Amino acid sequence: MKSLARLLLALVVAALLAACAQSPQSPPSTSGGKTEVLWLGQSVFRITTPGGKVIVTDPWLKLNPLTPAAYKNLEALGKVDVLLVTHGHFDHFADAPALALLNQVPMYAPGDMNQTVGVLGILPPNLVPRFNKSGTINPVPGIKVTAVHAEHSSVIVWKNPATGKDEVHPGGEPVGYIIELENGFRIYHMGDTGLFADMKFIADYYKPDLVLMPIGGHFTMDPVDAAYATREWLKPRAVIPMHYGANPLGKGTPDEYIRALGSTSTRVLALKPGEKAIF
């Protein structure tokens, strides 16, 4: 009887092992992880995902008057896994080529902007992949990025080494990004933008949890415009104001935005450069 019992146990164990071998393994859940969003002035964010990936947006650091001194050194960002640029203006693109080369990661940007960057030789072809509005990429496992509309402009000012003179080149059409993390948390980096009615479509379709929103005015929405977009169209769980204070023309402030917003369920996180929010 004991021999028979041992034989039956062995058969059960063998069957279980065979079943495990034939069943695909589910990826480990990251839903218990946290998302860290560090603001470094203007539109620069370092986002650390629940899975430990680092995403950097619109890196203007060395000459940005709001950037904390420690982050004037690009290496202080640590290893960058995903680099996103919304358009070609200097205060969004300035340090992106150096950061791409330092980390040997592609610079994701509007397709025609990257065409210009590649043709001018600012970055090698392998670091300037092209995609466009409504296109979705998976730059690293678990991360999904979709380019969406932004109401702005885009050029690249490039100093020609042969002449020493600045030249203006096409920068493609500006974009914003919907960034979906491993646990499904969605961040809408609006880039530089004015109001446009399809913000409501973006909110309804992509359902961002956190919006990184320009409020400075003059080049982008001002606090009143941003409050309208938040209250009437986007209605996210949280907003971090950006793109104000680094340029004297960007006069809008978080206090003005909060007053214009009034009573709402949206939580406004008015970070100072170098501060972070955890989700």
C-alpha positions as CSV (number, residue, x, y, z in Angstrom):
1,M,0.0,0.0,0.0
2,K,2.8,2.4,0.9
3,S,4.4,1.7,-2.5
4,L,1.1,2.4,-4.2
5,A,0.7,5.7,-2.3
6,R,4.2,6.8,-3.2
7,L,3.5,6.0,-6.8
8,L,0.2,8.0,-6.8
9,L,2.0,11.0,-5.2
10,A,4.7,10.9,-7.8
11,L,2.2,10.9,-10.6
12,V,0.3,13.9,-9.1
13,V,3.6,15.9,-8.7
14,A,4.6,15.0,-12.3
15,A,1.2,16.2,-13.6
16,L,1.4,19.5,-11.7
17,L,4.9,20.1,-13.0
18,A,3.8,19.4,-16.6
19,A,0.9,21.8,-16.3
20,C,3.1,24.6,-15.0
21,A,5.6,24.0,-17.8
22,Q,2.8,24.3,-20.4
23,S,1.1,27.4,-18.9
24,P,2.5,30.8,-19.8
25,Q,3.8,32.7,-16.8
26,S,2.0,35.9,-15.9
27,P,4.3,38.9,-15.5
28,P,4.8,40.0,-12.0
29,S,2.3,42.6,-10.8
30,T,3.6,46.2,-10.3
31,S,0.3,47.6,-9.1
32,G,1.6,47.9,-5.6
33,G,4.5,50.1,-6.7
34,K,4.7,53.9,-6.6
35,T,5.2,56.5,-9.3
36,E,7.6,59.4,-8.5
37,V,7.3,62.6,-10.4
38,L,10.2,65.1,-9.9
39,W,9.8,68.6,-11.4
40,L,13.0,70.4,-12.4
41,G,11.5,73.7,-13.8
42,Q,9.8,74.6,-17.1
43,S,8.6,71.3,-18.7
44,V,11.4,69.1,-17.3
45,F,10.2,66.1,-15.3
46,R,12.0,62.9,-14.2
47,I,9.3,60.2,-13.8
48,T,10.3,57.0,-12.0
49,T,7.8,54.3,-12.7
50,P,6.5,51.5,-10.4
51,G,8.8,49.1,-12.3
52,G,11.9,51.4,-11.7
53,K,12.2,52.9,-15.2
54,V,13.2,56.5,-15.5
55,I,11.4,58.8,-18.0
56,V,12.7,62.3,-18.7
57,T,10.7,64.9,-20.5
58,D,11.8,68.1,-22.3
59,P,15.3,68.3,-20.8
60,W,16.3,72.0,-20.5
61,L,18.6,71.9,-17.5
62,K,22.0,73.6,-17.9
63,L,20.6,77.0,-18.7
64,N,17.2,76.8,-17.1
65,P,17.2,79.4,-14.3
66,L,14.8,77.2,-12.2
67,T,16.8,74.0,-12.3
68,P,18.3,73.1,-8.9
69,A,22.1,73.4,-9.1
70,A,22.6,69.7,-8.6
71,Y,20.7,68.9,-11.8
72,K,22.8,71.2,-14.0
73,N,24.9,68.1,-14.3
74,L,23.0,65.7,-16.6
75,E,24.5,62.7,-14.9
76,A,22.6,63.6,-11.7
77,L,19.4,62.3,-13.4
78,G,20.8,58.8,-13.2
79,K,20.2,56.2,-15.9
80,V,17.5,57.4,-18.3
81,D,15.4,54.7,-19.9
82,V,13.0,56.9,-21.9
83,L,13.6,60.4,-23.3
84,L,10.6,62.4,-24.6
85,V,10.7,65.8,-26.3
86,T,7.5,67.6,-27.2
87,H,8.9,70.1,-29.8
88,G,12.0,71.8,-31.1
89,H,12.1,75.0,-29.0
90,F,15.3,75.5,-27.1
91,D,13.7,75.4,-23.7
92,H,12.5,71.9,-24.4
93,F,15.2,70.4,-26.6
94,A,18.4,72.0,-25.5
95,D,19.9,69.2,-23.4
96,A,18.1,66.3,-25.1
97,P,20.9,65.4,-27.6
98,A,23.5,65.3,-24.9
99,L,21.2,63.2,-22.7
100,A,20.5,60.8,-25.5
101,L,24.2,60.3,-26.2
102,L,25.1,60.0,-22.5
103,N,22.6,57.2,-21.9
104,Q,22.6,55.8,-25.5
105,V,18.8,56.0,-25.6
106,P,16.6,57.2,-28.5
107,M,15.2,60.7,-28.3
108,Y,11.5,60.3,-29.0
109,A,10.1,63.5,-30.5
110,P,7.7,64.6,-33.4
111,G,8.6,62.6,-36.5
112,D,9.6,65.6,-38.7
113,M,11.6,67.2,-35.9
114,N,13.7,64.0,-35.6
115,Q,14.1,64.0,-39.4
116,T,15.7,67.4,-39.1
117,V,17.8,66.4,-36.1
118,G,19.1,63.4,-38.0
119,V,19.8,65.2,-41.3
120,L,21.7,67.9,-39.5
121,G,23.8,65.3,-37.7
122,I,22.9,66.5,-34.3
123,L,22.2,62.8,-33.3
124,P,22.9,59.6,-35.2
125,P,20.1,57.8,-37.0
126,N,19.6,55.1,-34.3
127,L,18.8,57.7,-31.7
128,V,16.2,59.7,-33.7
129,P,13.2,57.3,-34.3
130,R,10.2,58.8,-35.9
131,F,6.5,58.6,-34.9
132,N,3.6,61.0,-35.1
133,K,0.3,62.1,-33.5
134,S,-1.9,59.2,-32.5
135,G,1.0,56.9,-32.9
136,T,1.8,54.7,-29.9
137,I,5.2,53.3,-29.0
138,N,6.5,50.9,-26.4
139,P,10.0,52.4,-25.7
140,V,10.7,49.9,-22.9
141,P,8.7,46.9,-21.7
142,G,5.6,47.9,-19.7
143,I,5.6,51.6,-20.8
144,K,3.3,52.9,-23.6
145,V,3.6,56.4,-25.0
146,T,1.1,58.0,-27.4
147,A,1.6,61.3,-29.2
148,V,-1.4,63.7,-29.1
149,H,-2.1,67.1,-30.5
150,A,-0.7,70.3,-29.0
151,E,-1.7,73.8,-30.1
152,H,1.7,75.5,-30.6
153,S,4.7,75.8,-33.0
154,S,8.1,74.2,-33.4
155,V,11.4,75.1,-35.0
156,I,15.0,74.1,-34.3
157,V,17.7,76.8,-34.1
158,W,21.0,75.2,-35.0
159,K,24.4,76.8,-35.1
160,N,26.1,75.8,-38.4
161,P,29.7,74.8,-37.5
162,A,30.9,75.8,-40.9
163,T,29.6,79.4,-40.7
164,G,29.3,79.9,-36.9
165,K,25.8,81.4,-37.6
166,D,22.4,80.3,-36.3
167,E,20.0,78.7,-38.7
168,V,16.3,78.0,-38.3
169,H,15.1,74.6,-39.4
170,P,11.7,72.8,-39.4
171,G,10.8,71.3,-36.0
172,G,7.8,69.3,-37.1
173,E,4.4,69.7,-35.4
174,P,4.4,70.0,-31.6
175,V,2.9,67.2,-29.5
176,G,1.8,66.2,-26.1
177,Y,2.2,62.7,-24.7
178,I,0.0,60.2,-22.9
179,I,2.4,58.1,-20.9
180,E,1.0,54.8,-19.5
181,L,3.0,53.1,-16.8
182,E,3.3,49.4,-15.9
183,N,0.4,49.6,-13.4
184,G,-1.9,51.5,-15.8
185,F,-1.4,54.9,-14.3
186,R,-1.6,57.5,-17.1
187,I,0.2,60.8,-17.3
188,Y,-0.7,63.5,-19.8
189,H,2.3,65.8,-20.5
190,M,0.6,68.5,-22.5
191,G,3.8,70.1,-23.9
192,D,3.4,73.7,-24.8
193,T,-0.2,74.3,-25.8
194,G,-3.0,76.7,-26.0
195,L,-6.6,75.7,-25.6
196,F,-8.2,73.4,-28.1
197,A,-11.5,71.6,-27.9
198,D,-10.1,68.1,-28.5
199,M,-8.6,68.2,-25.0
200,K,-12.0,66.9,-24.0
201,F,-11.6,64.0,-26.5
202,I,-8.1,63.3,-25.1
203,A,-9.6,63.2,-21.6
204,D,-12.5,61.0,-22.5
205,Y,-10.5,58.6,-24.6
206,Y,-7.2,58.2,-22.7
207,K,-8.5,59.1,-19.2
208,P,-5.3,60.5,-17.7
209,D,-4.9,60.3,-14.0
210,L,-2.3,63.1,-13.8
211,V,-1.9,66.1,-16.1
212,L,1.4,68.1,-16.4
213,M,-0.1,71.5,-17.5
214,P,1.4,74.7,-18.8
215,I,0.1,77.8,-17.0
216,G,2.6,80.6,-17.8
217,G,0.7,82.4,-20.6
218,H,2.1,84.3,-23.6
219,F,3.4,81.2,-25.3
220,T,0.9,78.7,-23.7
221,M,-2.3,78.7,-21.7
222,D,-2.4,81.2,-18.9
223,P,-3.9,80.3,-15.5
224,V,-7.5,81.1,-16.5
225,D,-7.2,79.1,-19.7
226,A,-5.6,76.2,-17.8
227,A,-8.3,76.3,-15.2
228,Y,-11.0,76.1,-17.9
229,A,-9.3,73.1,-19.5
230,T,-9.1,71.4,-16.2
231,R,-12.6,72.1,-15.0
232,E,-14.5,71.7,-18.2
233,W,-12.6,69.2,-20.3
234,L,-9.9,67.2,-18.5
235,K,-11.1,66.7,-15.0
236,P,-8.1,64.6,-13.9
237,R,-7.3,63.3,-10.4
238,A,-4.3,65.6,-10.2
239,V,-2.5,68.4,-12.0
240,I,1.1,69.6,-11.6
241,P,1.5,73.1,-13.1
242,M,4.5,73.7,-15.3
243,H,6.0,76.1,-17.9
244,Y,6.0,79.3,-15.8
245,G,8.5,81.4,-14.0
246,A,11.6,80.5,-16.1
247,N,10.9,83.2,-18.7
248,P,9.7,86.7,-17.6
249,L,6.9,86.4,-20.2
250,G,5.6,83.3,-18.5
251,K,4.0,85.3,-15.7
252,G,1.2,82.9,-14.7
253,T,1.4,81.4,-11.2
254,P,0.0,78.3,-9.4
255,D,-1.9,80.6,-7.0
256,E,-3.7,82.3,-10.0
257,Y,-4.5,78.9,-11.5
258,I,-5.9,77.6,-8.2
259,R,-8.1,80.7,-7.8
260,A,-9.4,80.5,-11.3
261,L,-10.1,76.7,-10.9
262,G,-12.3,77.2,-7.9
263,S,-14.0,74.2,-6.3
264,T,-13.1,71.0,-8.0
265,S,-12.2,67.4,-7.3
266,T,-8.9,67.8,-9.1
267,R,-5.9,68.0,-6.7
268,V,-3.4,70.7,-7.6
269,L,0.2,69.9,-6.7
270,A,2.2,73.2,-7.0
271,L,5.7,71.8,-6.8
272,K,8.8,73.9,-6.4
273,P,11.7,72.9,-8.7
274,G,13.4,69.9,-7.1
275,E,10.3,68.7,-5.3
276,K,8.5,65.5,-6.2
277,A,5.1,64.0,-5.9
278,I,4.4,60.3,-5.2
279,F,1.4,58.5,-6.6
